[in-house]
Amino acid sequence: MPPKLGKEKEVSLWLGKALEDIKSAKILFRANDVTQWHQVLFFCQQAVEKSMKGFLTWHAVAFRWTHDLVELGKKCTDIDLAIENDVSSVKDLTEYAWEFRYPGEDEEPTKEEAKTGIHRAENFVSAILVRLPAEAHPATKKSIKKWFCFSLFTCRKK
């Protein structure tokens, strides 16, 4: 069993993975492959899930291993009610954790849904980052600012 990480490091790892997932979603989106929109949304869901788990870890709130953004989001809003609108904006991404991962009859998501998913995931991860101290961030403030400017659509000011 690996040694127990300090809280700052553990949260930083969760958030770092969330940022990597957003980057992966953007790379897939830029590929403009209609067969990959569900994968873009999968990475958006993963980014939100990991940022929620990082937020809960920072606040020492236990959570079960789940992909359910409604369940995780409820725990987040129990800590900070001001994040309720942010949670509401991403909860429907839950289905992308599994919905299109296996063959089925589901209608594939559209490019517009993928684009919207990236915006929503980015905004949510940003909302989490501003609620946590710098020592819990996955990189220096300069790197975080660079990440905001890596946006597929626009460079947002922090």
N, C-alpha and C positions, 0 to 999 in steps of 0.2 A: 504494500500500500504506500502511495507517495506521501511525503510529509505534508502536514497541514499548511496551507498557504495563509498568509496574513490577509485580513479583510480587504485592504486596499488592493493587493495583488489579485485576489480572487475576483473582485468586482471589475478590475481592469481587464482581466482575461475575458470575462463575460462580454464586456462592452467592446473589446477588441474584436471578438468573434462577430458581434452584431455589425460592426463597421465593415468587416470583411464580407459579410453576407450582402450588405447593401452594394458594395463594390461589385460582387459577383452578379447581382441582379442587373446592375447598369451595363456590365460587359455583355451579358446575354441580350439585353435590350438593344444595345448598339449593333449586335450581330443581325438584327432585323429578320430573324428566322421565325416564321409563323408557327413552327412546331415547338417553339421554346417559351411561349408566353406563360404557360403554366409553371415552368421552371423559374422564370423571373419572379412570379408571385410566391413560389415556394421560398425563395431566398428572402423576399420581403417579410413573409410570415416568420421565418427563422430569425431575422434581424430584430423584429419586435419582441418575439419570445425571449431571446437572449438578453435584450436590454431590460425587459421586465425582471428576469431572473437576477440580473446584476443589481437592479434597484432593490429588489427584495433581499438579496444577500447583504447589501450595504446596511439595510435596516434590521438585519438579523431576524427576518421573517421566514419561517420554514415554508417550503412549497414542495408539492409532490412533482415527480417527473411527468410532465404533461405538455402537450402542444396547445392546450385550450387557453386561448388568449382572454376569454371571458373570465375564466377561473383565476388566472394569474392577474388580470387587470383589476378584478375585485379586490385582491390583496393589495395591489398598488394604490387603489383609491382609498382603501382603509388607512393607509399611511398618509396620503396627501390627496385630499378631496379635489384640489385644484387641477389634478391631472385627469379628472373624470371625462372631460370632452375629448382629450387626447386618446384615452382608452376606447371610448365609444367609436372614434374614427377608424380604429384598426381591428376591432373585435371580429369582423367578418373575414379577416385574412386567415382565421383559424382553419377554415376548410382546405386551404392550400397546403397544409402540412401533410395531407394524405389524399385529398380528393382526386388529384390527377396523377398520382404516383404509380398507379396500376391501371391496366387496361379496363375500359368500361365504356358506357354509353354517354357519359357526361359531355356536354358541349364544351369545347375548348375555350379558354378565355381569349379575349381580343387584345390587340395591341394597346387600345385605349385603356382597358382594364389594367394591363401591365404597367403602363405609364402612370396611371393613378395610384397603383399599389406602391410604386417607387416613391412617389411624392408623400404618400401617407406614412410609409415606413421611415423615410428620412425625417419627416416632421416629428414622428413619435420618438425616434432615437435622440433627436435634438432636444426634445422636451425632457427626456431622462437625463441627458448629459448636463443640462443647466441646473438640475436639481441635486446634482452630486458634486462634492468638492473635487478640486483639481487632482488631488492625490489618488482618486479612484478612477480617473480618466485613463484610457489606454495609451495615451501619448502626451507629448507636451502640448501646451496651448497652441503653439505654432502649427503642430501637426493636425490638431483638431480643426483649426481655422482652414488649413489646406483641405481637409476632408470636406468641409462645408462647401468649398469652392470647386470640388471635384464633381459637384452635382451635374447630372446629365442635362439639366434644363437651364439653371441659372446659378450664379454665385450669390448665395445669401449671406448677408452680414450677420455676424453673431452679436 
